[in-house]
Amino acid sequence: MIATTSTIDELIINQNPFAGHIVVRPQQIWGKSYPDVPLINSHASNAVFDAVEQIRKGKRETVGITITAEKGLGKSHLISRVRHRLETEADALFIYMGKYDSLNQIKYQFLQAVASSLRAFGGQQVMQWQEIAAALINEAKNCNYTPQQYISNIYPNWSRKYSTKKIVDSLTQAVLKIKPDITNHYIIRAILWTLSTEHTHDANYWLSGLEITQTEADTLGLPNPKNLDREAEALNNVRQILDITSHYKVPVICFDELDIAEISDTGFTAAQVIANLVKDLYNNLKRGVFLLTMYPETWNEQIRTLPQAEAVVDRLASEQADRQPIALKYLNSDDIVALVNQWLQDFYKEHKQTPPRSLYPFNETQLRELGKSRPTVRSVLKWCAENFAPNEPIIDKPTDSTTAWTSTTIHPVKPYFNSELANVEASIDSLMEEEATITDALLLAFNNLIGKTVEGVIIESIEEVEPSAANNGFMDFKIIGNKRKVRIGVDVVQQDYTVIGAALGRLIDYRKFDLTRGCLVRSKKISSTAVLARKHLRILLEQKGGEWVGLQSQDIKPLLAILFVYYNRESYELTEEQIVEFIEQKQLAINNPLIREILSDPSGQEPTNLTDDGLPISIPRSVATADNIDLNL
């Protein structure tokens, strides 16, 4: 049934599908993405799919593809297309890296990106780690069970007869017989542990290069990582992980957002550091596709100027005969009509409405006119957001003759905030592990409270922690208030064991760091086996009058959302003043429970509603059966 135009127009006034959706976030790459038109820049995405197919057929081993495009031309849209296509294919997997927090530890960061990507669910609706674990057992034992069967039935059945450690010991030995080239057998053990629901979290932590408790390390039969040469250890581990996975699936390893300004201690940019890493991995990986995206000037001014640039270029653009990147194209009129039509189709379908014409409220002529200027995807979506309005303006009538005619103005930040909030909701589990991001969100909030009084504290300034050498980056910042009578040291710590112990050690050293209170922000329990951390915690709460504020996801979500708006303010064409105004108008900072709890008088108690240690991973519950399994354990 076709809805009346007035019903459609009312929907258009209240909902704008284009507003706030100009920048593709990592959440759209992994989760629900924006509407996609596969024909737009299909030459680039098809190059990736063709490379995967060539490797599947054994015609190629390793392929490097670099895609260049100006800002807003659709690089991240294309990556999202690749990810969602590969998700439907059983013999390919996707690895994504789009953050480069420390270029000096890029190999360790890459290991964490690989582990994080493999935690994501694949086409079988289990973690990609678990798909690999099932494939390892199936090959070693010459069987064909699904990951769900191992998780829900086979491992539990085995556990009734044997200890899970004995099961993993036996399976590890069986796998090593068919994988004699794997020198670090602990990687095999950890991957097999991911099929045990009780130990999935710790196995994932270990595979990420993070420390687990000695008790858990003993239970899983895994050594804790040594920090003596974390970079070299990470590179060796990631090479073996990629070799193991590539035996069963073609990995597509994507490096995005390379056009950042950071410089490593050796003087290389992010793009140059990653280019050298890919060169090394390319030489050692048995099968796989490397996909890099960057601006044309980054390629010409940074990649082409590297030492031994030709060797790097040969690997980063190995598919192109002229060893040049694949350039994305500007949109033409047909592209624009197809793009807008797809967005509007999804919008009206979601709201169960049938518009009077497919492009309503736009018309094809005005969209084709846009195509004459060869715009970017981002500029088209921005134009649509600004011009998404009924064909005939609707004016709300006054309730009586004395009421003035009014119109409601939507704050320019609001649609972008709502969009980012939806992205945060979709990926809050992984965001809760990003300490630096949470810290930045708190800093943005507190800096917008300077001069205001909250919980009896007149906030005067937010300061870095000195002396910095003694702090060594553990404590995040200090809140100064009430004529410096209040000096709160704040540290967000989601990691465990050694890290939490060292962080708490700083928070209780009031004299050295000039504090009147130490404040730990954390969502997870501290293990009873973390002896040093528990000792420092008792001193903080019972002797020093400090506080442990429980980090609740519902409290940090709006702060993360406005932080991401702030990060992308240039793309959204927003000013800092507009964002500050929105924070104040919506009282995002001053009325946030987490902010108020940090400033309030300490309770001296550990918070309630803490989560268990480990990564917040959903374990699939399958009813698939596999009765009477022995597999010669």
C-alpha positions as CSV (number, residue, x, y, z in Angstrom):
1,M,0.0,0.0,0.0
2,I,1.4,3.4,-1.0
3,A,1.5,5.8,2.0
4,T,0.0,9.3,1.7
5,T,2.5,12.0,0.9
6,S,1.8,13.6,4.2
7,T,2.8,10.5,6.0
8,I,6.0,10.2,4.0
9,D,6.8,13.9,4.6
10,E,6.2,13.6,8.3
11,L,8.7,10.7,8.3
12,I,11.2,12.8,6.3
13,I,10.9,15.7,8.8
14,N,11.7,13.4,11.8
15,Q,14.2,11.0,10.2
16,N,17.2,11.8,8.0
17,P,19.0,8.7,6.8
18,F,21.9,10.7,5.4
19,A,22.6,12.9,8.4
20,G,25.6,11.8,10.4
21,H,26.5,9.0,8.0
22,I,29.3,10.7,6.0
23,V,32.3,8.8,7.5
24,V,32.5,5.0,7.5
25,R,33.6,3.8,11.0
26,P,35.3,0.5,11.8
27,Q,32.0,-0.6,13.3
28,Q,30.4,-0.4,9.8
29,I,33.3,-2.5,8.4
30,W,32.7,-5.3,10.9
31,G,29.0,-4.9,11.6
32,K,26.0,-3.4,9.8
33,S,27.3,-1.2,7.0
34,Y,25.9,1.6,5.0
35,P,23.9,0.8,1.8
36,D,26.4,-0.2,-0.9
37,V,26.1,0.0,-4.7
38,P,28.5,-2.8,-5.9
39,L,28.9,-1.3,-9.3
40,I,30.5,1.9,-7.9
41,N,34.3,1.4,-8.1
42,S,33.8,-2.3,-8.9
43,H,37.1,-2.4,-10.7
44,A,38.8,-2.0,-7.3
45,S,36.8,-4.5,-5.2
46,N,36.8,-7.0,-8.1
47,A,40.6,-6.8,-8.1
48,V,40.5,-8.0,-4.5
49,F,38.0,-10.8,-5.1
50,D,39.9,-11.9,-8.2
51,A,43.1,-12.1,-6.2
52,V,41.4,-14.3,-3.6
53,E,40.0,-16.6,-6.3
54,Q,43.5,-16.9,-8.0
55,I,45.0,-17.9,-4.6
56,R,42.1,-20.4,-4.0
57,K,42.9,-22.1,-7.3
58,G,46.6,-22.2,-6.6
59,K,47.5,-19.8,-9.4
60,R,49.0,-17.2,-7.0
61,E,50.4,-17.4,-3.5
62,T,50.6,-13.8,-2.3
63,V,49.1,-10.6,-3.8
64,G,49.5,-7.0,-2.8
65,I,46.9,-4.4,-3.7
66,T,47.1,-0.7,-2.9
67,I,44.0,1.6,-3.5
68,T,44.5,5.3,-3.7
69,A,41.8,8.0,-3.5
70,E,41.2,11.5,-2.3
71,K,39.4,12.0,1.0
72,G,35.7,11.0,0.9
73,L,36.0,9.1,-2.4
74,G,34.9,5.8,-0.8
75,K,38.0,3.9,0.4
76,S,36.3,2.7,3.6
77,H,33.0,2.0,1.8
78,L,35.0,-0.3,-0.5
79,I,36.7,-2.0,2.5
80,S,33.3,-2.6,4.0
81,R,32.1,-4.2,0.8
82,V,35.1,-6.5,0.8
83,R,34.6,-7.5,4.4
84,H,30.9,-8.3,4.0
85,R,31.5,-10.3,0.8
86,L,34.2,-12.4,2.4
87,E,32.0,-13.0,5.4
88,T,29.7,-15.1,3.2
89,E,32.5,-17.2,1.8
90,A,33.7,-20.2,3.8
91,D,37.3,-20.3,2.6
92,A,38.3,-16.6,3.2
93,L,38.8,-14.5,6.3
94,F,39.3,-10.8,6.9
95,I,41.9,-9.0,9.1
96,Y,41.7,-5.3,9.6
97,M,44.0,-2.7,11.1
98,G,43.0,1.0,11.1
99,K,44.6,2.4,14.3
100,Y,48.3,3.0,14.8
101,D,48.7,4.2,18.4
102,S,52.4,3.4,18.6
103,L,54.4,3.2,15.4
104,N,57.4,2.1,17.5
105,Q,55.7,-1.1,18.5
106,I,53.9,-1.8,15.2
107,K,54.5,-5.5,15.2
108,Y,52.9,-5.9,18.6
109,Q,50.0,-3.7,17.5
110,F,49.6,-5.8,14.4
111,L,49.5,-9.0,16.5
112,Q,46.7,-7.4,18.5
113,A,44.8,-6.4,15.3
114,V,45.1,-9.9,13.9
115,A,43.8,-11.4,17.2
116,S,41.0,-8.9,17.4
117,S,40.0,-9.6,13.8
118,L,40.0,-13.3,14.4
119,R,37.8,-12.9,17.4
120,A,35.1,-11.5,15.1
121,F,32.4,-13.9,14.0
122,G,32.8,-15.4,10.5
123,G,30.4,-17.0,8.2
124,Q,29.7,-19.9,10.5
125,Q,28.6,-17.6,13.3
126,V,31.5,-18.4,15.6
127,M,34.8,-16.7,16.1
128,Q,37.2,-17.1,13.2
129,W,39.6,-18.5,15.8
130,Q,37.1,-21.3,16.4
131,E,36.7,-22.0,12.7
132,I,40.5,-22.4,12.5
133,A,40.6,-24.6,15.6
134,A,37.9,-26.9,14.2
135,A,39.7,-27.1,10.9
136,L,42.9,-28.1,12.7
137,I,41.2,-30.9,14.6
138,N,39.3,-32.1,11.5
139,E,42.5,-32.4,9.5
140,A,44.5,-34.1,12.3
141,K,41.7,-36.5,13.1
142,N,40.4,-37.0,9.6
143,C,36.8,-35.9,10.5
144,N,34.4,-33.1,9.5
145,Y,32.7,-31.5,12.5
146,T,31.6,-27.9,12.7
147,P,32.9,-25.5,15.2
148,Q,29.5,-25.4,16.9
149,Q,29.6,-29.1,17.4
150,Y,33.0,-28.9,19.1
151,I,31.9,-26.0,21.3
152,S,28.5,-27.3,22.3
153,N,28.8,-31.0,22.3
154,I,32.2,-32.6,21.6
155,Y,34.3,-30.7,24.1
156,P,31.7,-31.0,26.8
157,N,31.4,-34.8,26.1
158,W,35.1,-35.2,26.2
159,S,35.3,-33.3,29.5
160,R,33.1,-35.9,31.2
161,K,35.9,-38.5,30.6
162,Y,39.1,-36.4,30.7
163,S,40.3,-33.1,32.0
164,T,40.1,-30.3,29.3
165,K,43.9,-29.8,29.6
166,K,44.4,-33.5,28.7
167,I,42.1,-33.1,25.8
168,V,44.0,-30.1,24.5
169,D,47.4,-31.8,25.1
170,S,46.3,-34.8,23.0
171,L,44.9,-32.6,20.2
172,T,48.0,-30.4,20.2
173,Q,50.2,-33.4,19.6
174,A,47.9,-34.7,16.9
175,V,48.0,-31.3,15.1
176,L,51.8,-30.9,15.4
177,K,52.2,-34.2,13.5
178,I,50.6,-32.6,10.5
179,K,52.1,-29.2,11.1
180,P,55.8,-29.9,11.7
181,D,56.8,-26.5,10.5
182,I,55.1,-24.8,13.5
183,T,58.0,-24.0,15.9
184,N,55.8,-22.4,18.6
185,H,53.4,-25.2,19.6
186,Y,51.8,-22.9,22.2
187,I,50.0,-21.1,19.4
188,I,48.3,-24.3,18.4
189,R,47.4,-25.0,22.1
190,A,45.9,-21.5,22.5
191,I,43.8,-21.8,19.3
192,L,42.5,-25.2,20.4
193,W,41.6,-23.7,23.8
194,T,39.2,-21.2,22.1
195,L,36.7,-24.1,21.6
196,S,36.4,-24.4,25.4
197,T,33.8,-21.9,26.6
198,E,35.3,-21.8,30.0
199,H,38.7,-20.8,28.7
200,T,38.0,-18.8,25.5
201,H,38.7,-15.5,27.1
202,D,42.1,-16.4,28.5
203,A,43.1,-18.1,25.2
204,N,42.1,-14.9,23.3
205,Y,44.1,-12.7,25.7
206,W,47.2,-14.9,25.3
207,L,46.9,-14.9,21.5
208,S,46.7,-11.1,21.6
209,G,50.1,-11.0,23.3
210,L,48.6,-10.0,26.6
211,E,49.5,-11.4,30.0
212,I,47.2,-13.8,31.9
213,T,47.4,-14.9,35.5
214,Q,50.0,-17.5,36.3
215,T,47.2,-19.8,37.5
216,E,45.4,-19.6,34.2
217,A,48.8,-20.0,32.4
218,D,49.4,-23.2,34.3
219,T,45.8,-24.4,33.6
220,L,46.2,-23.8,29.8
221,G,49.8,-24.9,29.7
222,L,50.8,-21.6,28.1
223,P,53.8,-19.4,29.1
224,N,53.2,-15.8,29.8
225,P,54.7,-13.4,27.2
226,K,58.1,-11.9,28.1
227,N,58.4,-8.2,27.7
228,L,62.1,-8.3,27.0
229,D,61.7,-8.2,23.2
230,R,57.9,-7.9,22.7
231,E,58.3,-6.7,19.1
232,A,60.4,-9.7,17.9
233,E,58.2,-12.2,19.7
234,A,55.0,-10.6,18.3
235,L,56.4,-10.8,14.7
236,N,57.3,-14.4,15.1
237,N,53.9,-15.3,16.5
238,V,51.9,-13.3,13.9
239,R,53.8,-15.0,11.1
240,Q,52.9,-18.4,12.4
241,I,49.3,-17.5,13.1
242,L,48.9,-16.3,9.5
243,D,50.6,-19.4,8.2
244,I,48.2,-21.6,10.2
245,T,45.1,-19.7,9.1
246,S,46.2,-19.4,5.5
247,H,46.4,-23.2,5.2
248,Y,42.5,-23.3,5.6
249,K,41.4,-19.9,4.4
250,V,42.7,-17.1,2.3
251,P,43.4,-14.2,4.6
252,V,42.7,-10.7,3.3
253,I,44.8,-8.4,5.4
254,C,43.7,-4.8,5.2
255,F,45.6,-1.7,6.4
256,D,43.3,1.4,6.4
257,E,43.6,5.0,7.6
258,L,47.3,5.3,6.8
259,D,47.3,9.0,6.1
260,I,48.0,10.1,9.6
261,A,50.6,12.6,10.8
262,E,52.4,10.5,13.4
263,I,56.1,9.8,13.0
264,S,58.0,6.9,14.5
265,D,61.3,7.3,16.4
266,T,63.1,6.3,13.2
267,G,61.5,9.1,11.3
268,F,59.1,7.0,9.2
269,T,55.4,7.9,8.7
270,A,52.6,5.4,9.4
271,A,52.3,4.5,5.7
272,Q,56.0,3.9,5.5
273,V,56.1,1.8,8.7
274,I,53.2,-0.4,7.4
275,A,54.8,-0.6,3.9
276,N,57.9,-2.1,5.4
277,L,55.9,-4.4,7.6
278,V,53.9,-5.6,4.6
279,K,57.1,-6.2,2.6
280,D,58.4,-8.4,5.4
281,L,55.1,-10.3,5.7
282,Y,54.7,-10.7,1.9
283,N,58.1,-12.4,1.8
284,N,57.1,-14.9,4.5
285,L,53.4,-15.5,4.1
286,K,52.4,-18.7,2.3
287,R,49.0,-17.4,1.0
288,G,47.2,-14.2,1.3
289,V,46.1,-10.8,0.0
290,F,47.4,-7.5,1.4
291,L,45.1,-4.5,0.8
292,L,46.2,-1.0,1.6
293,T,44.4,2.3,1.2
294,M,45.9,5.8,1.1
295,Y,45.8,9.2,-0.5
296,P,47.6,9.5,-3.9
297,E,50.1,12.0,-2.3
298,T,50.9,9.5,0.4
299,W,51.8,6.9,-2.2
300,N,53.9,9.4,-4.2
301,E,55.6,11.3,-1.4
302,Q,56.0,8.6,1.2
303,I,56.0,5.1,-0.4
304,R,57.9,6.0,-3.5
305,T,60.6,7.8,-1.5
306,L,61.4,4.8,0.8
307,P,64.8,3.2,0.7
308,Q,64.6,0.3,-1.8
309,A,61.3,1.7,-2.9
310,E,61.0,-0.6,-5.9
311,A,61.1,-3.7,-3.8
312,V,58.3,-2.2,-1.6
313,V,56.2,-1.1,-4.6
314,D,56.6,-4.6,-6.2
315,R,54.8,-6.1,-3.2
316,L,52.3,-3.3,-2.5
317,A,51.0,-3.2,-6.1
318,S,51.9,-6.7,-7.3
319,E,48.7,-7.2,-9.3
320,Q,49.2,-4.1,-11.6
321,A,51.3,-4.5,-14.6
322,D,52.7,-1.0,-14.2
323,R,53.1,-1.5,-10.4
324,Q,50.8,1.5,-9.8
325,P,48.0,1.6,-7.2
326,I,44.4,1.2,-8.3
327,A,42.7,4.6,-8.3
328,L,39.1,5.0,-7.2
329,K,36.9,7.1,-9.6
330,Y,34.8,10.1,-8.9
331,L,31.1,9.6,-9.2
332,N,29.2,10.2,-12.4
333,S,25.5,10.9,-12.7
334,D,24.5,7.3,-13.0
335,D,26.5,6.4,-9.9
336,I,24.8,9.2,-7.9
337,V,21.3,8.1,-8.9
338,A,22.1,4.5,-8.0
339,L,23.7,5.5,-4.7
340,V,20.9,7.7,-3.5
341,N,18.3,5.2,-4.8
342,Q,19.9,2.4,-2.7
343,W,20.0,4.6,0.5
344,L,16.3,5.6,0.1
345,Q,15.2,2.0,-0.7
346,D,16.7,0.8,2.6
347,F,15.3,3.8,4.5
348,Y,11.7,3.4,3.3
349,K,11.9,-0.4,3.7
350,E,13.0,0.0,7.3
351,H,10.1,2.3,8.1
352,K,7.6,0.2,6.0
353,Q,6.7,3.0,3.7
354,T,6.3,3.2,-0.1
355,P,7.2,6.6,-1.5
356,P,5.4,8.2,-4.4
357,R,8.6,7.7,-6.5
358,S,11.9,5.8,-5.8
359,L,14.0,9.0,-5.4
360,Y,11.5,11.0,-3.3
361,P,12.0,13.7,-2.1
362,F,14.7,14.2,-4.6
363,N,14.2,14.1,-8.4
364,E,16.5,12.5,-10.9
365,T,17.3,15.7,-12.7
366,Q,18.8,17.4,-9.7
367,L,20.9,14.3,-8.8
368,R,22.2,14.0,-12.4
369,E,23.2,17.7,-12.2
370,L,25.4,16.8,-9.2
371,G,27.2,14.3,-11.4
372,K,28.5,17.0,-13.7
373,S,31.0,18.2,-11.0
374,R,32.4,14.7,-10.4
375,P,31.8,14.6,-6.7
376,T,33.0,12.3,-4.0
377,V,30.7,9.8,-2.1
378,R,31.1,11.9,1.0
379,S,30.0,15.2,-0.7
380,V,27.0,13.5,-2.3
381,L,25.8,12.1,1.1
382,K,26.4,15.5,2.7
383,W,24.3,17.2,0.0
384,C,21.5,14.7,0.5
385,A,21.6,15.2,4.2
386,E,21.3,19.0,3.8
387,N,18.5,18.8,1.2
388,F,16.5,15.9,2.6
389,A,13.1,17.7,3.1
390,P,9.5,17.4,1.8
391,N,8.8,18.9,-1.6
392,E,6.3,21.2,0.1
393,P,7.3,22.7,3.5
394,I,5.1,21.6,6.3
395,I,4.3,24.4,8.9
396,D,2.9,23.4,12.3
397,K,-0.2,25.4,13.0
398,P,-0.4,27.3,16.3
399,T,-2.7,25.8,18.9
400,D,-4.6,29.1,19.3
401,S,-4.7,32.5,17.8
402,T,-2.3,34.1,20.3
403,T,0.5,31.5,19.8
404,A,3.4,32.6,17.6
405,W,4.5,30.7,14.6
406,T,7.6,28.6,15.5
407,S,10.0,26.2,13.9
408,T,12.2,23.6,15.6
409,T,15.9,23.9,14.8
410,I,17.9,20.7,15.0
411,H,21.4,21.3,16.4
412,P,24.0,20.6,13.7
413,V,25.9,18.1,15.9
414,K,22.8,16.0,16.8
415,P,22.6,13.8,13.7
416,Y,26.3,13.0,13.8
417,F,26.1,12.3,17.5
418,N,23.1,10.0,17.0
419,S,25.0,8.2,14.2
420,E,28.1,7.7,16.3
421,L,26.0,6.6,19.3
422,A,24.5,3.8,17.2
423,N,28.0,2.8,16.1
424,V,29.2,2.8,19.7
425,E,26.2,0.6,20.7
426,A,27.1,-1.9,18.0
427,S,30.7,-2.2,19.1
428,I,30.7,-1.4,22.9
429,D,32.3,-4.8,23.8
430,S,35.5,-4.1,21.9
431,L,35.4,-0.4,22.9
432,M,35.4,-1.3,26.5
433,E,38.9,-2.7,26.0
434,E,40.3,0.5,24.5
435,E,41.8,2.3,27.4
436,A,43.2,5.1,25.4
437,T,39.9,5.8,23.7
438,I,38.0,5.8,27.1
439,T,40.6,8.1,28.5
440,D,40.2,10.5,25.6
441,A,36.4,10.5,26.1
442,L,36.9,11.4,29.8
443,L,39.4,14.1,29.0
444,L,37.0,15.7,26.5
445,A,34.2,15.7,29.1
446,F,36.4,17.1,32.0
447,N,37.9,19.8,29.8
448,N,34.4,21.0,29.0
449,L,33.7,21.3,32.8
450,I,36.5,23.7,33.6
451,G,35.1,26.5,35.6
452,K,32.0,24.6,36.7
453,T,31.2,23.0,40.1
454,V,30.4,19.3,40.1
455,E,29.9,17.2,43.3
456,G,31.3,20.1,45.3
457,V,34.5,20.4,43.2
458,I,35.1,23.6,41.3
459,I,37.1,22.2,38.4
460,E,40.0,24.6,37.6
461,S,42.2,22.6,35.2
462,I,43.1,19.2,33.8
463,E,46.8,18.4,34.0
464,E,49.3,15.9,32.8
465,V,50.9,13.7,35.5
466,E,54.3,14.8,36.6
467,P,57.0,13.5,37.0
468,S,56.3,11.8,33.7
469,A,59.4,9.5,34.0
470,A,58.2,8.0,37.3
471,N,54.6,7.7,36.0
472,N,55.8,6.0,32.8
473,G,52.4,6.5,31.2
474,F,50.4,4.7,33.7
475,M,48.3,7.4,35.3
476,D,46.2,9.2,32.7
477,F,45.6,12.7,34.0
478,K,44.9,14.8,37.1
479,I,41.8,16.9,37.9
480,I,42.6,20.1,39.8
481,G,40.0,21.9,41.8
482,N,39.0,24.0,44.8
483,K,42.1,26.2,44.6
484,R,44.3,23.1,44.2
485,K,43.0,21.6,47.4
486,V,41.6,18.8,45.3
487,R,44.0,16.9,43.1
488,I,42.6,13.6,41.7
489,G,44.8,11.3,39.7
490,V,42.7,9.3,37.3
491,D,43.7,6.0,35.6
492,V,41.6,3.9,33.3
493,V,42.9,0.3,33.5
494,Q,41.1,-2.6,31.7
495,Q,44.2,-4.8,31.4
496,D,45.1,-7.3,34.1
497,Y,47.8,-8.6,36.3
498,T,51.2,-6.8,35.9
499,V,49.6,-3.7,34.4
500,I,46.9,-3.2,37.0
501,G,49.5,-3.7,39.8
502,A,51.8,-1.1,38.4
503,A,49.0,1.4,37.8
504,L,47.7,1.1,41.3
505,G,51.2,1.5,42.6
506,R,51.2,5.0,41.0
507,L,47.7,5.8,42.2
508,I,48.8,5.3,45.9
509,D,52.0,7.4,45.7
510,Y,50.3,10.7,46.6
511,R,53.6,12.4,47.6
512,K,55.5,11.7,44.4
513,F,52.6,12.7,42.1
514,D,51.1,15.4,44.3
515,L,47.7,13.9,44.7
516,T,45.0,14.2,47.3
517,R,43.1,11.2,45.8
518,G,43.8,8.4,43.5
519,C,40.9,7.1,41.3
520,L,40.9,3.8,39.4
521,V,38.4,3.5,36.6
522,R,37.8,-0.1,35.6
523,S,34.9,-2.4,34.7
524,K,36.4,-5.8,35.6
525,K,37.2,-7.6,38.8
526,I,40.8,-7.8,39.9
527,S,41.8,-11.5,40.3
528,S,42.6,-12.7,43.8
529,T,45.8,-14.2,42.4
530,A,47.0,-10.7,41.3
531,V,48.7,-10.3,44.7
532,L,50.5,-7.0,44.1
533,A,47.4,-5.4,42.6
534,R,45.2,-6.5,45.5
535,K,47.7,-5.2,48.0
536,H,47.9,-1.8,46.3
537,L,44.1,-1.7,46.0
538,R,43.7,-2.2,49.8
539,I,46.1,0.7,50.4
540,L,44.2,2.9,48.0
541,L,40.7,2.2,49.4
542,E,41.4,1.7,53.1
543,Q,44.5,3.9,53.9
544,K,44.6,6.6,51.2
545,G,41.0,7.5,50.9
546,G,41.1,6.7,47.2
547,E,38.4,5.3,44.9
548,W,37.6,2.6,42.4
549,V,34.9,3.8,40.1
550,G,33.1,1.0,38.2
551,L,33.2,1.6,34.5
552,Q,29.7,0.9,33.2
553,S,29.1,0.7,29.5
554,Q,25.8,2.8,29.6
555,D,27.8,5.7,31.2
556,I,30.7,5.8,28.8
557,K,28.6,5.3,25.6
558,P,27.5,9.0,25.1
559,L,31.0,10.2,26.0
560,L,32.5,7.9,23.3
561,A,29.9,9.0,20.8
562,I,30.7,12.7,21.2
563,L,34.4,11.9,21.2
564,F,34.1,10.3,17.8
565,V,32.2,13.3,16.5
566,Y,35.1,15.4,17.8
567,Y,37.6,13.1,16.0
568,N,35.7,13.5,12.7
569,R,34.7,17.1,13.1
570,E,36.6,18.1,9.9
571,S,34.9,15.5,7.8
572,Y,31.6,16.4,9.4
573,E,32.4,20.1,8.8
574,L,31.7,20.9,12.4
575,T,33.5,23.4,14.6
576,E,34.9,22.8,18.1
577,E,32.6,25.5,19.3
578,Q,29.5,23.7,18.0
579,I,30.6,20.5,19.7
580,V,31.2,22.2,23.0
581,E,27.8,23.9,22.7
582,F,26.1,20.5,22.1
583,I,27.9,19.0,25.1
584,E,26.6,21.8,27.3
585,Q,23.1,21.8,25.8
586,K,22.6,18.1,26.3
587,Q,24.5,18.1,29.6
588,L,26.5,15.1,28.4
589,A,29.4,15.8,30.8
590,I,27.9,17.5,33.8
591,N,25.1,15.0,34.3
592,N,27.1,11.9,33.3
593,P,27.1,9.4,36.2
594,L,30.7,8.3,35.5
595,I,32.0,11.9,35.6
596,R,30.1,12.6,38.8
597,E,31.2,9.4,40.5
598,I,34.9,10.3,39.8
599,L,34.4,13.7,41.5
600,S,32.2,12.5,44.4
601,D,33.4,11.6,47.8
602,P,35.0,8.1,47.8
603,S,33.0,5.2,49.3
604,G,36.0,3.2,50.2
605,Q,34.5,0.1,48.8
606,E,35.0,-2.0,45.6
607,P,32.2,-1.2,43.2
608,T,29.4,-3.7,42.4
609,N,28.3,-4.9,39.0
610,L,31.8,-5.6,37.9
611,T,32.3,-8.1,35.0
612,D,34.5,-11.1,35.1
613,D,38.1,-10.8,33.9
614,G,38.5,-11.4,30.2
615,L,37.3,-10.2,26.9
616,P,33.5,-9.7,26.5
617,I,33.0,-12.3,23.8
618,S,29.7,-13.9,23.0
619,I,30.0,-17.7,22.9
620,P,27.5,-19.3,20.4
621,R,25.1,-21.8,21.8
622,S,24.5,-24.5,19.3
623,V,22.3,-27.5,19.6
624,A,24.2,-29.4,16.9
625,T,25.0,-32.9,18.0
626,A,28.0,-35.2,17.7
627,D,27.3,-38.2,19.9
628,N,29.7,-41.0,20.7
629,I,32.8,-39.1,19.7
630,D,36.2,-40.6,20.7
631,L,38.8,-39.4,18.2
632,N,41.4,-41.6,20.0
633,L,41.9,-39.4,23.0
